[in-house]
């Protein structure tokens, strides 16, 4: 059963990455809920409607796995935060099929680095013939095509020679799109 679920999770993440390549922005996230951890990959959270696929990553205390698909709608967007809600459908080894209505706050605490956000999310959900409420907290980072953060290229064999300080090295890395801040 775990192998089947792991293969499903792998193909869900592979599908998400293939669907978002090109000019799209992709976000990745790590979320925590009690003894469950979630790893998420999704579309641009700054768009009015965005999606995400999550894998419930089991561990030593909780060895159970799961997958979820979420669709979100941003109700309110500012430079500092986004309020969003949506629909979650998933499967886990604990509850089998589950559905929920996630409502979240994505707080962007660093003015010069809006790709980084702190996610607070509450989800009333139904699974295993009972209603529950899930609360998660996590970190989310948006990888954008505009800043080309995934394009790591050092085209000069002696790229780091001749820098008098770490400050000038940082500027060189940013100018050559090796490091994005």
Secondary structure, 3 states (H helix, E strand, C coil): CHHHHHHHHHHHHHHHHHHHCCCCCEEEEEEEECCEEEEEEECCCCCCEEEEEEEEECCCCCCCCEEEEEEEEEEEECCCEEEEEEEEEEEECCCEEEEEEEEEEEECCCCCCCCEEEEEEEEEEEECCEEEEEEEEEEEEEECCCCCCCCCCCCCCCCCCCCCCHHHHHHHHHHCCCCCC
